[in-house]
Amino acid sequence: MKAQAIVKHGTPLREIEKTTPEPNGAQVLLRVSHCGVCHSDVHLHDGYFGLGGDRTLDITGAHSLPFTLGHEIEGIVAALGPDADGVAVGDKRVVYPWIGCGTCAICERGDEHLCNAPVALGVNVDGGYSDHVLVPHPRYLLDYEGITDGLAATYMCSGLTAYGALRKAAPLASGDSIAIVGLGGVGMMGLQFARALYPGARIMAIDIDPATRTAALGAGAAEAFDPADHRAGKALFKASGGGVAAAIDFVGAETSMAFANKAVAKGGRLIVVGLFGGSFTTPIPMLPLRALTIQGSYVGSLAEAHEMMGLVKAGSVDAIPIETRPLDQAGATLDDLRHGTVVGRVVLTP
């Protein structure tokens, strides 16, 4: 099998060859047909997350080198271990990659994506920038019949990340407002899931790019605001009737977090998704005085993945733009993400 792998963090990916694995036990070998390129792959490639100033979080220990990125994986079942059931060779499936140890209390309550000993595909173990990938159990393979090839892969990270974050905004009453901060690929999916989950809510789109704000309005946002405009905060506060019930920050930068914090009404929720980097401070007394909830959101559970795919299959979510590129363009695609030139999602085709 061939893969595009990290051989040294921060240096170009390199094509490697290795023996195609034989599935054991309940393992399933998937022939990869599509693999999405996610912005978090940039951080994994670099080997760190920015924490503000000169501080960084080193993540090079999360995996050994050479390492194959790619956690938005879609493909065709190629081989089964002797204990694997529920799928057959030739089945088309999309992979839930956020796999935990399976034995800790976190995993047992259904939150494998939060496990402290994860074996997530493309993050901790080799992923889908390859022509084959080994999946530990058939339960992580989801049927995506009715969803466009290539698009289905993107729902396992950007879609699930958006869905998991929007679920945390509940409960919302009819007439409440919700702010979507950052309308990139994940944020646009967040807007779609906001419409599907909270049909009575007013969606406020927050983005610095005028074309993106226009697109958000066309996708169902009630109003759109430029956070760089000093009048935007007051305008949003007025339009939402005293602040939004929930703000979802899909950027995760100091400026986006500050704007989202000011937008949230008393008793509201600030949900942080993005990993751009930086730091955030707020006076401690303001937390109880505002009854403010600040919560991080990291992808979503396997149960949420099934719920999300049900919404997508039902036609409740509009598709995002997809561009397909050959696998050997993986490194160039990571560079395009660094430079902010990707619209929608790029999906690699081995």
Short mmCIF file of the C-alpha atoms (twelve columns), coordinates in Angstrom:
data_MODEL
# 
_entry.id   MODEL 
# 
loop_
_atom_site.group_PDB 
_atom_site.id 
_atom_site.type_symbol 
_atom_site.label_atom_id 
_atom_site.label_alt_id 
_atom_site.label_comp_id 
_atom_site.label_asym_id 
_atom_site.label_seq_id 
_atom_site.Cartn_x 
_atom_site.Cartn_y 
_atom_site.Cartn_z 
_atom_site.pdbx_PDB_model_num 
ATOM 1   C CA . MET A 1   0.000   0.000   0.000  1 
ATOM 2   C CA . LYS A 2   1.070   3.590   -0.631 1 
ATOM 3   C CA . ALA A 3   0.569   6.566   1.644  1 
ATOM 4   C CA . GLN A 4   1.479   10.236  1.948  1 
ATOM 5   C CA . ALA A 5   3.198   10.386  5.330  1 
ATOM 6   C CA . ILE A 6   4.867   12.745  7.786  1 
ATOM 7   C CA . VAL A 7   8.501   11.735  8.001  1 
ATOM 8   C CA . LYS A 8   9.485   14.825  10.001 1 
ATOM 9   C CA . HIS A 9   7.123   17.385  11.464 1 
ATOM 10  C CA . GLY A 10  7.065   20.639  9.526  1 
ATOM 11  C CA . THR A 11  8.681   19.143  6.423  1 
ATOM 12  C CA . PRO A 12  6.896   18.085  3.196  1 
ATOM 13  C CA . LEU A 13  4.920   14.850  3.194  1 
ATOM 14  C CA . ARG A 14  6.599   11.954  1.468  1 
ATOM 15  C CA . GLU A 15  5.177   8.955   -0.370 1 
ATOM 16  C CA . ILE A 16  5.950   5.717   1.448  1 
ATOM 17  C CA . GLU A 17  5.174   2.096   0.702  1 
ATOM 18  C CA . LYS A 18  4.420   -0.598  3.259  1 
ATOM 19  C CA . THR A 19  2.782   -3.996  3.450  1 
ATOM 20  C CA . THR A 20  -0.996  -3.892  3.210  1 
ATOM 21  C CA . PRO A 21  -2.236  -5.173  6.601  1 
ATOM 22  C CA . GLU A 22  -4.268  -8.345  7.066  1 
ATOM 23  C CA . PRO A 23  -7.290  -7.744  9.323  1 
ATOM 24  C CA . ASN A 24  -7.408  -9.789  12.530 1 
ATOM 25  C CA . GLY A 25  -10.220 -10.374 15.009 1 
ATOM 26  C CA . ALA A 26  -13.024 -7.899  14.296 1 
ATOM 27  C CA . GLN A 27  -10.834 -5.592  12.184 1 
ATOM 28  C CA . VAL A 28  -11.923 -4.411  8.743  1 
ATOM 29  C CA . LEU A 29  -9.600  -3.427  5.903  1 
ATOM 30  C CA . LEU A 30  -11.019 -0.551  3.896  1 
ATOM 31  C CA . ARG A 31  -9.844  0.438   0.437  1 
ATOM 32  C CA . VAL A 32  -9.862  4.221   0.636  1 
ATOM 33  C CA . SER A 33  -11.840 5.956   -2.094 1 
ATOM 34  C CA . HIS A 34  -11.874 9.484   -0.593 1 
ATOM 35  C CA . CYS A 35  -10.190 11.227  2.320  1 
ATOM 36  C CA . GLY A 36  -10.939 14.802  3.352  1 
ATOM 37  C CA . VAL A 37  -8.164  17.232  4.246  1 
ATOM 38  C CA . CYS A 38  -8.993  18.972  7.517  1 
ATOM 39  C CA . HIS A 39  -7.420  22.116  8.973  1 
ATOM 40  C CA . SER A 40  -6.481  20.141  12.085 1 
ATOM 41  C CA . ASP A 41  -4.230  18.080  9.787  1 
ATOM 42  C CA . VAL A 42  -2.148  21.241  9.407  1 
ATOM 43  C CA . HIS A 43  -1.546  21.353  13.165 1 
ATOM 44  C CA . LEU A 44  -0.757  17.635  13.255 1 
ATOM 45  C CA . HIS A 45  1.679   18.100  10.371 1 
ATOM 46  C CA . ASP A 46  3.335   21.050  12.106 1 
ATOM 47  C CA . GLY A 47  3.452   19.158  15.401 1 
ATOM 48  C CA . TYR A 48  1.921   21.850  17.621 1 
ATOM 49  C CA . PHE A 49  -1.014  24.102  18.425 1 
ATOM 50  C CA . GLY A 50  -0.494  27.811  19.095 1 
ATOM 51  C CA . LEU A 51  -1.470  28.878  22.618 1 
ATOM 52  C CA . GLY A 52  -0.908  32.613  22.268 1 
ATOM 53  C CA . GLY A 53  2.276   34.661  22.307 1 
ATOM 54  C CA . ASP A 54  5.278   32.370  21.924 1 
ATOM 55  C CA . ARG A 55  3.613   29.445  23.683 1 
ATOM 56  C CA . THR A 56  2.755   26.224  21.868 1 
ATOM 57  C CA . LEU A 57  1.284   22.837  22.719 1 
ATOM 58  C CA . ASP A 58  3.605   20.118  21.431 1 
ATOM 59  C CA . ILE A 59  1.627   17.221  19.918 1 
ATOM 60  C CA . THR A 60  4.474   15.325  18.263 1 
ATOM 61  C CA . GLY A 61  4.124   12.589  20.880 1 
ATOM 62  C CA . ALA A 62  0.604   11.738  19.727 1 
ATOM 63  C CA . HIS A 63  1.960   9.352   17.096 1 
ATOM 64  C CA . SER A 64  5.180   7.783   15.825 1 
ATOM 65  C CA . LEU A 65  6.867   8.563   12.505 1 
ATOM 66  C CA . PRO A 66  6.439   7.963   9.655  1 
ATOM 67  C CA . PHE A 67  2.780   8.780   10.183 1 
ATOM 68  C CA . THR A 68  -0.184  8.866   7.804  1 
ATOM 69  C CA . LEU A 69  -2.670  11.695  8.362  1 
ATOM 70  C CA . GLY A 70  -6.330  11.693  7.323  1 
ATOM 71  C CA . HIS A 71  -9.390  11.173  9.538  1 
ATOM 72  C CA . GLU A 72  -12.225 11.956  7.073  1 
ATOM 73  C CA . ILE A 73  -12.214 8.532   5.449  1 
ATOM 74  C CA . GLU A 74  -14.585 6.897   3.010  1 
ATOM 75  C CA . GLY A 75  -14.087 3.694   1.103  1 
ATOM 76  C CA . ILE A 76  -14.996 0.143   0.163  1 
ATOM 77  C CA . VAL A 77  -14.654 -2.886  2.438  1 
ATOM 78  C CA . ALA A 78  -11.734 -4.917  1.075  1 
ATOM 79  C CA . ALA A 79  -11.237 -7.650  3.695  1 
ATOM 80  C CA . LEU A 80  -12.670 -8.789  7.027  1 
ATOM 81  C CA . GLY A 81  -11.158 -10.290 10.136 1 
ATOM 82  C CA . PRO A 82  -12.670 -13.636 11.240 1 
ATOM 83  C CA . ASP A 83  -14.782 -11.962 13.967 1 
ATOM 84  C CA . ALA A 84  -16.021 -9.012  11.901 1 
ATOM 85  C CA . ASP A 85  -19.714 -9.032  11.065 1 
ATOM 86  C CA . GLY A 86  -22.356 -6.574  9.956  1 
ATOM 87  C CA . VAL A 87  -20.499 -5.582  6.772  1 
ATOM 88  C CA . ALA A 88  -19.442 -7.447  3.660  1 
ATOM 89  C CA . VAL A 89  -16.615 -7.127  1.168  1 
ATOM 90  C CA . GLY A 90  -17.639 -4.538  -1.414 1 
ATOM 91  C CA . ASP A 91  -19.784 -2.452  0.954  1 
ATOM 92  C CA . LYS A 92  -19.298 1.311   0.703  1 
ATOM 93  C CA . ARG A 93  -18.815 2.865   4.131  1 
ATOM 94  C CA . VAL A 94  -17.648 6.059   5.813  1 
ATOM 95  C CA . VAL A 95  -15.457 5.754   8.921  1 
ATOM 96  C CA . TYR A 96  -16.081 7.174   12.383 1 
ATOM 97  C CA . PRO A 97  -12.407 7.826   13.271 1 
ATOM 98  C CA . TRP A 98  -12.639 9.135   16.886 1 
ATOM 99  C CA . ILE A 99  -11.906 5.797   18.499 1 
ATOM 100 C CA . GLY A 100 -11.022 5.347   22.173 1 
ATOM 101 C CA . CYS A 101 -9.569  2.526   24.257 1 
ATOM 102 C CA . GLY A 102 -13.038 1.004   24.638 1 
ATOM 103 C CA . THR A 103 -12.611 0.036   28.294 1 
ATOM 104 C CA . CYS A 104 -12.430 3.254   30.358 1 
ATOM 105 C CA . ALA A 105 -15.428 4.966   31.976 1 
ATOM 106 C CA . ILE A 106 -15.410 7.663   29.296 1 
ATOM 107 C CA . CYS A 107 -15.671 5.118   26.491 1 
ATOM 108 C CA . GLU A 108 -18.269 3.073   28.344 1 
ATOM 109 C CA . ARG A 109 -20.566 6.101   28.588 1 
ATOM 110 C CA . GLY A 110 -20.341 6.509   24.812 1 
ATOM 111 C CA . ASP A 111 -17.799 9.341   24.604 1 
ATOM 112 C CA . GLU A 112 -14.918 7.553   22.886 1 
ATOM 113 C CA . HIS A 113 -13.909 10.817  21.215 1 
ATOM 114 C CA . LEU A 114 -12.936 12.151  24.672 1 
ATOM 115 C CA . CYS A 115 -10.912 9.076   25.732 1 
ATOM 116 C CA . ASN A 116 -7.571  9.802   27.416 1 
ATOM 117 C CA . ALA A 117 -5.937  6.890   25.581 1 
ATOM 118 C CA . PRO A 118 -7.273  7.457   22.059 1 
ATOM 119 C CA . VAL A 119 -6.484  5.467   18.939 1 
ATOM 120 C CA . ALA A 120 -8.139  7.906   16.550 1 
ATOM 121 C CA . LEU A 121 -7.474  7.190   12.876 1 
ATOM 122 C CA . GLY A 122 -5.257  9.836   11.273 1 
ATOM 123 C CA . VAL A 123 -4.491  11.372  14.676 1 
ATOM 124 C CA . ASN A 124 -2.988  8.630   16.831 1 
ATOM 125 C CA . VAL A 125 -2.802  5.719   14.380 1 
ATOM 126 C CA . ASP A 126 -2.351  5.755   10.607 1 
ATOM 127 C CA . GLY A 127 -5.247  7.262   8.689  1 
ATOM 128 C CA . GLY A 128 -6.622  7.799   5.227  1 
ATOM 129 C CA . TYR A 129 -3.945  9.652   3.226  1 
ATOM 130 C CA . SER A 130 -3.405  6.192   1.798  1 
ATOM 131 C CA . ASP A 131 -5.004  3.623   -0.463 1 
ATOM 132 C CA . HIS A 132 -5.950  1.352   2.485  1 
ATOM 133 C CA . VAL A 133 -6.745  1.824   6.162  1 
ATOM 134 C CA . LEU A 134 -7.352  -0.657  8.964  1 
ATOM 135 C CA . VAL A 135 -10.509 -0.048  11.032 1 
ATOM 136 C CA . PRO A 136 -10.627 -1.853  14.405 1 
ATOM 137 C CA . HIS A 137 -14.316 -2.846  14.369 1 
ATOM 138 C CA . PRO A 138 -17.325 -2.736  12.011 1 
ATOM 139 C CA . ARG A 139 -19.269 -0.507  14.447 1 
ATOM 140 C CA . TYR A 140 -17.110 2.397   13.268 1 
ATOM 141 C CA . LEU A 141 -18.325 1.977   9.684  1 
ATOM 142 C CA . LEU A 142 -21.456 3.927   8.740  1 
ATOM 143 C CA . ASP A 143 -23.637 3.421   5.694  1 
ATOM 144 C CA . TYR A 144 -23.833 6.615   3.626  1 
ATOM 145 C CA . GLU A 145 -26.285 5.519   0.934  1 
ATOM 146 C CA . GLY A 146 -27.919 8.572   -0.621 1 
ATOM 147 C CA . ILE A 147 -24.990 10.906  0.122  1 
ATOM 148 C CA . THR A 148 -22.606 11.940  -2.653 1 
ATOM 149 C CA . ASP A 149 -19.300 10.077  -2.787 1 
ATOM 150 C CA . GLY A 150 -16.561 12.221  -1.285 1 
ATOM 151 C CA . LEU A 151 -18.998 14.459  0.548  1 
ATOM 152 C CA . ALA A 152 -19.803 11.694  3.034  1 
ATOM 153 C CA . ALA A 153 -16.173 11.622  4.242  1 
ATOM 154 C CA . THR A 154 -16.258 15.273  5.275  1 
ATOM 155 C CA . TYR A 155 -19.170 14.693  7.648  1 
ATOM 156 C CA . MET A 156 -16.990 12.559  9.924  1 
ATOM 157 C CA . CYS A 157 -15.031 15.603  11.078 1 
ATOM 158 C CA . SER A 158 -16.247 18.960  9.836  1 
ATOM 159 C CA . GLY A 159 -19.865 17.807  9.846  1 
ATOM 160 C CA . LEU A 160 -19.639 15.999  13.183 1 
ATOM 161 C CA . THR A 161 -17.711 18.894  14.727 1 
ATOM 162 C CA . ALA A 162 -20.448 21.300  13.675 1 
ATOM 163 C CA . TYR A 163 -23.243 18.973  14.770 1 
ATOM 164 C CA . GLY A 164 -21.659 18.200  18.156 1 
ATOM 165 C CA . ALA A 165 -21.206 21.912  18.854 1 
ATOM 166 C CA . LEU A 166 -24.754 22.835  17.848 1 
ATOM 167 C CA . ARG A 167 -26.163 20.074  20.048 1 
ATOM 168 C CA . LYS A 168 -24.517 21.810  23.021 1 
ATOM 169 C CA . ALA A 169 -26.481 24.985  22.320 1 
ATOM 170 C CA . ALA A 170 -29.700 23.318  23.502 1 
ATOM 171 C CA . PRO A 171 -32.178 24.172  24.823 1 
ATOM 172 C CA . LEU A 172 -33.214 27.053  22.603 1 
ATOM 173 C CA . ALA A 173 -36.690 28.544  22.713 1 
ATOM 174 C CA . SER A 174 -38.523 29.750  19.627 1 
ATOM 175 C CA . GLY A 175 -37.328 33.273  18.908 1 
ATOM 176 C CA . ASP A 176 -33.944 32.831  20.596 1 
ATOM 177 C CA . SER A 177 -30.895 33.911  18.623 1 
ATOM 178 C CA . ILE A 178 -27.763 31.896  17.984 1 
ATOM 179 C CA . ALA A 179 -24.483 33.320  16.657 1 
ATOM 180 C CA . ILE A 180 -22.255 31.365  14.285 1 
ATOM 181 C CA . VAL A 181 -18.795 32.944  14.484 1 
ATOM 182 C CA . GLY A 182 -16.619 32.049  11.485 1 
ATOM 183 C CA . LEU A 183 -18.380 30.787  8.373  1 
ATOM 184 C CA . GLY A 184 -15.674 28.650  6.829  1 
ATOM 185 C CA . GLY A 185 -16.381 25.049  5.820  1 
ATOM 186 C CA . VAL A 186 -17.190 23.911  9.364  1 
ATOM 187 C CA . GLY A 187 -19.056 27.107  10.252 1 
ATOM 188 C CA . MET A 188 -21.247 26.799  7.155  1 
ATOM 189 C CA . MET A 189 -22.112 23.264  8.204  1 
ATOM 190 C CA . GLY A 190 -22.856 24.677  11.660 1 
ATOM 191 C CA . LEU A 191 -25.308 27.115  10.099 1 
ATOM 192 C CA . GLN A 192 -27.029 24.234  8.312  1 
ATOM 193 C CA . PHE A 193 -27.306 22.167  11.494 1 
ATOM 194 C CA . ALA A 194 -28.579 25.227  13.390 1 
ATOM 195 C CA . ARG A 195 -31.416 25.486  10.875 1 
ATOM 196 C CA . ALA A 196 -32.185 21.766  11.171 1 
ATOM 197 C CA . LEU A 197 -31.974 21.496  14.977 1 
ATOM 198 C CA . TYR A 198 -33.514 24.853  15.953 1 
ATOM 199 C CA . PRO A 199 -36.003 25.860  13.242 1 
ATOM 200 C CA . GLY A 200 -37.453 28.644  15.399 1 
ATOM 201 C CA . ALA A 201 -34.127 30.320  16.196 1 
ATOM 202 C CA . ARG A 202 -32.698 33.429  14.533 1 
ATOM 203 C CA . ILE A 203 -29.221 32.689  13.186 1 
ATOM 204 C CA . MET A 204 -26.673 35.512  13.294 1 
ATOM 205 C CA . ALA A 205 -23.646 35.046  11.019 1 
ATOM 206 C CA . ILE A 206 -20.340 36.604  12.097 1 
ATOM 207 C CA . ASP A 207 -17.462 36.762  9.618  1 
ATOM 208 C CA . ILE A 208 -14.862 39.284  8.464  1 
ATOM 209 C CA . ASP A 209 -15.284 38.396  4.778  1 
ATOM 210 C CA . PRO A 210 -18.151 40.207  2.969  1 
ATOM 211 C CA . ALA A 211 -18.607 37.437  0.404  1 
ATOM 212 C CA . THR A 212 -18.880 34.888  3.190  1 
ATOM 213 C CA . ARG A 213 -21.468 36.998  4.991  1 
ATOM 214 C CA . THR A 214 -23.495 37.206  1.780  1 
ATOM 215 C CA . ALA A 215 -23.251 33.438  1.348  1 
ATOM 216 C CA . ALA A 216 -24.398 32.937  4.955  1 
ATOM 217 C CA . LEU A 217 -27.461 35.092  4.351  1 
ATOM 218 C CA . GLY A 218 -28.232 33.049  1.276  1 
ATOM 219 C CA . ALA A 219 -27.863 29.863  3.337  1 
ATOM 220 C CA . GLY A 220 -30.436 30.915  5.903  1 
ATOM 221 C CA . ALA A 221 -28.850 33.367  8.353  1 
ATOM 222 C CA . ALA A 222 -31.245 36.085  9.533  1 
ATOM 223 C CA . GLU A 223 -28.530 38.751  9.713  1 
ATOM 224 C CA . ALA A 224 -24.785 38.980  9.183  1 
ATOM 225 C CA . PHE A 225 -22.175 41.125  10.941 1 
ATOM 226 C CA . ASP A 226 -18.552 42.103  10.384 1 
ATOM 227 C CA . PRO A 227 -16.727 41.688  13.729 1 
ATOM 228 C CA . ALA A 228 -14.066 44.160  12.556 1 
ATOM 229 C CA . ASP A 229 -16.716 46.905  12.479 1 
ATOM 230 C CA . HIS A 230 -16.736 48.667  15.869 1 
ATOM 231 C CA . ARG A 231 -20.511 49.064  15.574 1 
ATOM 232 C CA . ALA A 232 -21.150 45.347  15.059 1 
ATOM 233 C CA . GLY A 233 -21.334 44.391  18.727 1 
ATOM 234 C CA . LYS A 234 -24.059 46.906  19.533 1 
ATOM 235 C CA . ALA A 235 -25.912 46.098  16.319 1 
ATOM 236 C CA . LEU A 236 -25.905 42.386  17.119 1 
ATOM 237 C CA . PHE A 237 -26.994 43.024  20.707 1 
ATOM 238 C CA . LYS A 238 -29.945 45.064  19.436 1 
ATOM 239 C CA . ALA A 239 -30.885 42.651  16.646 1 
ATOM 240 C CA . SER A 240 -30.890 39.699  19.052 1 
ATOM 241 C CA . GLY A 241 -32.950 41.490  21.683 1 
ATOM 242 C CA . GLY A 242 -30.236 41.703  24.320 1 
ATOM 243 C CA . GLY A 243 -27.687 39.131  23.223 1 
ATOM 244 C CA . VAL A 244 -27.721 35.635  21.777 1 
ATOM 245 C CA . ALA A 245 -28.687 32.529  23.730 1 
ATOM 246 C CA . ALA A 246 -25.630 30.747  22.369 1 
ATOM 247 C CA . ALA A 247 -22.544 31.690  20.376 1 
ATOM 248 C CA . ILE A 248 -20.515 29.024  18.586 1 
ATOM 249 C CA . ASP A 249 -16.936 30.105  17.852 1 
ATOM 250 C CA . PHE A 250 -15.714 28.074  14.894 1 
ATOM 251 C CA . VAL A 251 -12.494 30.112  14.674 1 
ATOM 252 C CA . GLY A 252 -11.007 29.827  18.147 1 
ATOM 253 C CA . ALA A 253 -8.860  32.959  17.926 1 
ATOM 254 C CA . GLU A 254 -8.501  35.692  20.526 1 
ATOM 255 C CA . THR A 255 -10.542 38.186  18.484 1 
ATOM 256 C CA . SER A 256 -13.340 35.735  17.610 1 
ATOM 257 C CA . MET A 257 -13.607 34.551  21.213 1 
ATOM 258 C CA . ALA A 258 -13.774 38.145  22.487 1 
ATOM 259 C CA . PHE A 259 -16.558 39.017  20.051 1 
ATOM 260 C CA . ALA A 260 -18.506 35.840  20.843 1 
ATOM 261 C CA . ASN A 261 -18.195 36.490  24.576 1 
ATOM 262 C CA . LYS A 262 -19.679 39.980  24.227 1 
ATOM 263 C CA . ALA A 263 -22.505 38.669  22.053 1 
ATOM 264 C CA . VAL A 264 -23.823 36.156  24.606 1 
ATOM 265 C CA . ALA A 265 -26.828 37.155  26.698 1 
ATOM 266 C CA . LYS A 266 -27.136 36.627  30.438 1 
ATOM 267 C CA . GLY A 267 -27.561 32.933  31.137 1 
ATOM 268 C CA . GLY A 268 -26.231 32.067  27.682 1 
ATOM 269 C CA . ARG A 269 -23.617 29.659  26.397 1 
ATOM 270 C CA . LEU A 270 -20.296 30.274  24.659 1 
ATOM 271 C CA . ILE A 271 -19.152 27.160  22.826 1 
ATOM 272 C CA . VAL A 272 -15.611 27.070  21.464 1 
ATOM 273 C CA . VAL A 273 -14.773 24.803  18.540 1 
ATOM 274 C CA . GLY A 274 -11.939 26.396  16.553 1 
ATOM 275 C CA . LEU A 275 -8.263  25.715  17.182 1 
ATOM 276 C CA . PHE A 276 -6.691  28.784  15.608 1 
ATOM 277 C CA . GLY A 277 -4.895  29.639  18.853 1 
ATOM 278 C CA . GLY A 278 -4.381  32.336  21.426 1 
ATOM 279 C CA . SER A 279 -5.614  32.919  24.965 1 
ATOM 280 C CA . PHE A 280 -8.758  34.214  26.625 1 
ATOM 281 C CA . THR A 281 -9.310  35.952  29.957 1 
ATOM 282 C CA . THR A 282 -12.399 37.281  31.694 1 
ATOM 283 C CA . PRO A 283 -12.985 38.630  35.196 1 
ATOM 284 C CA . ILE A 284 -14.047 35.696  37.383 1 
ATOM 285 C CA . PRO A 285 -17.006 37.522  39.020 1 
ATOM 286 C CA . MET A 286 -18.548 38.022  35.579 1 
ATOM 287 C CA . LEU A 287 -19.072 34.285  35.184 1 
ATOM 288 C CA . PRO A 288 -21.622 33.997  38.017 1 
ATOM 289 C CA . LEU A 289 -22.986 37.506  37.485 1 
ATOM 290 C CA . ARG A 290 -23.741 36.687  33.838 1 
ATOM 291 C CA . ALA A 291 -24.568 33.031  34.621 1 
ATOM 292 C CA . LEU A 292 -22.315 32.338  31.645 1 
ATOM 293 C CA . THR A 293 -21.410 28.847  30.456 1 
ATOM 294 C CA . ILE A 294 -18.145 28.488  28.513 1 
ATOM 295 C CA . GLN A 295 -17.702 25.069  26.976 1 
ATOM 296 C CA . GLY A 296 -15.266 23.479  24.586 1 
ATOM 297 C CA . SER A 297 -16.569 21.119  21.921 1 
ATOM 298 C CA . TYR A 298 -14.475 18.393  20.307 1 
ATOM 299 C CA . VAL A 299 -15.993 16.545  17.326 1 
ATOM 300 C CA . GLY A 300 -18.792 14.251  18.554 1 
ATOM 301 C CA . SER A 301 -19.741 10.796  19.748 1 
ATOM 302 C CA . LEU A 302 -20.517 7.757   17.621 1 
ATOM 303 C CA . ALA A 303 -24.194 8.126   18.573 1 
ATOM 304 C CA . GLU A 304 -24.124 11.758  17.418 1 
ATOM 305 C CA . ALA A 305 -22.509 10.651  14.158 1 
ATOM 306 C CA . HIS A 306 -25.468 8.354   13.487 1 
ATOM 307 C CA . GLU A 307 -27.941 11.134  14.384 1 
ATOM 308 C CA . MET A 308 -26.130 13.572  12.097 1 
ATOM 309 C CA . MET A 309 -26.067 11.151  9.169  1 
ATOM 310 C CA . GLY A 310 -29.812 10.693  9.604  1 
ATOM 311 C CA . LEU A 311 -30.327 14.439  9.166  1 
ATOM 312 C CA . VAL A 312 -28.065 14.501  6.121  1 
ATOM 313 C CA . LYS A 313 -29.840 11.551  4.497  1 
ATOM 314 C CA . ALA A 314 -33.175 13.242  5.159  1 
ATOM 315 C CA . GLY A 315 -32.040 16.247  3.113  1 
ATOM 316 C CA . SER A 316 -32.021 18.631  6.087  1 
ATOM 317 C CA . VAL A 317 -28.475 19.824  5.367  1 
ATOM 318 C CA . ASP A 318 -27.226 21.469  2.182  1 
ATOM 319 C CA . ALA A 319 -24.009 20.138  0.683  1 
ATOM 320 C CA . ILE A 320 -20.775 22.122  0.928  1 
ATOM 321 C CA . PRO A 321 -18.491 22.580  -2.110 1 
ATOM 322 C CA . ILE A 322 -16.143 19.652  -2.634 1 
ATOM 323 C CA . GLU A 323 -12.959 19.640  -4.719 1 
ATOM 324 C CA . THR A 324 -11.277 16.317  -5.433 1 
ATOM 325 C CA . ARG A 325 -7.516  16.052  -5.852 1 
ATOM 326 C CA . PRO A 326 -5.183  13.075  -6.306 1 
ATOM 327 C CA . LEU A 327 -3.509  11.691  -3.198 1 
ATOM 328 C CA . ASP A 328 -0.096  13.043  -4.174 1 
ATOM 329 C CA . GLN A 329 -1.498  16.571  -3.761 1 
ATOM 330 C CA . ALA A 330 -1.926  16.070  -0.003 1 
ATOM 331 C CA . GLY A 331 1.054   18.229  0.932  1 
ATOM 332 C CA . ALA A 332 0.098   21.017  -1.456 1 
ATOM 333 C CA . THR A 333 -3.431  20.966  -0.052 1 
ATOM 334 C CA . LEU A 334 -2.109  21.395  3.498  1 
ATOM 335 C CA . ASP A 335 -0.192  24.443  2.263  1 
ATOM 336 C CA . ASP A 336 -3.351  25.827  0.641  1 
ATOM 337 C CA . LEU A 337 -5.158  25.473  3.966  1 
ATOM 338 C CA . ARG A 338 -2.318  27.320  5.699  1 
ATOM 339 C CA . HIS A 339 -2.692  30.172  3.235  1 
ATOM 340 C CA . GLY A 340 -6.499  30.243  3.451  1 
ATOM 341 C CA . THR A 341 -7.100  29.575  -0.236 1 
ATOM 342 C CA . VAL A 342 -9.382  26.532  0.094  1 
ATOM 343 C CA . VAL A 343 -13.113 27.061  -0.471 1 
ATOM 344 C CA . GLY A 344 -15.306 24.319  0.936  1 
ATOM 345 C CA . ARG A 345 -13.428 21.040  1.384  1 
ATOM 346 C CA . VAL A 346 -10.682 19.256  -0.537 1 
ATOM 347 C CA . VAL A 347 -11.024 15.479  -0.733 1 
ATOM 348 C CA . LEU A 348 -8.110  13.285  -1.798 1 
ATOM 349 C CA . THR A 349 -8.676  10.325  -4.117 1 
ATOM 350 C CA . PRO A 350 -6.028  7.582   -3.942 1 
# 
